[in-house]
């Protein structure tokens, strides 16, 4: 189903390229596919800033001295010239926000990977995410992205229901942030917080999840986001 001039326009916030130091590529592509199949237009967005570090995805180890740019890396997923600098993005231009996961969310957008509930959030990212809630526009958060939502809402002293799968440590951090964690049994599941128009799905919070199950969860998440536009 192709987007039409009347199609909802969705901001897709990326955090790089590669699940250990950027956006989870499978989750990002599946989210874009789901948006396209449901007839929505989308705009990939990322901060024009250095990522926290670079991971060798063969060994899983940091690469000493290596640097990469979040916007440049995200553009590998969005395609050349099709990823917008976050500094230029306006919430008013979009009907909804979708955020794939990947460690880049918890390393580049915030420091949840290192500090848990005590994490900091990039001010531009926090402001962008919070503005969708302030405008009562729907938000879809996939995999670890609900942690970013939890941090953004905690700063605003607001609480919502969300899921990070069944990871006990992450669940404890969400609770510490004043959010309502709900465990889910598989990547196919979603949690809907109607009051906040927030839909979350765990995706690769389950490391052994089948790709087809991850897509089911992401597709359900996207469909529910678009129902609330």
Order of alpha helices (4+ residues) and beta strands (2+ residues): beta-alpha-beta-beta-beta-alpha-beta-beta-alpha-alpha-beta-alpha-beta-alpha-beta-beta-beta-alpha
